[in-house]
Amino acid sequence: RWRNSTLLSRNVVQGISDKTGVPVTGASAFTDRGRAVAPGVFTRNLGLNRLITETRGLSYVEALFYNNAEEFRNLTNESETSTVEGFQFTHSRRVDQVADGVVQGILQTLNLNSTQAKN
């Protein structure tokens, strides 16, 4: 599961970067977020991971940080309107971009795994 999770996480991070225009940056080997295993990807010792028996990839996404003034504006500018199950709400375009990046990363991982399985 480690290899699958790392591949999935790398693709999701790249997808979010592609969709938001925020570059993926390198990090030191150890940070307050955990141990870096790839640019933008960190390990965590979470109890939940030990309860999940699935062998395919597992990834947690923490994409909405407010420590950059421009990004804060992107996240709080509620310019979009959506309706889910009859409930209408406003949200930022950035939330859509992050979601699209996650989807792109998942699809990229599935395509890579499908190609590897054929070879």
Salt bridges, closest charged atoms under 4 A:
GLU54 OE2 - ARG56 NE 2.80
GLU62 OE2 - ARG44 NH1 3.14
GLU71 OE1 - ARG94 NH2 2.85
ASP96 OD1 - HIS91 ND1 3.82
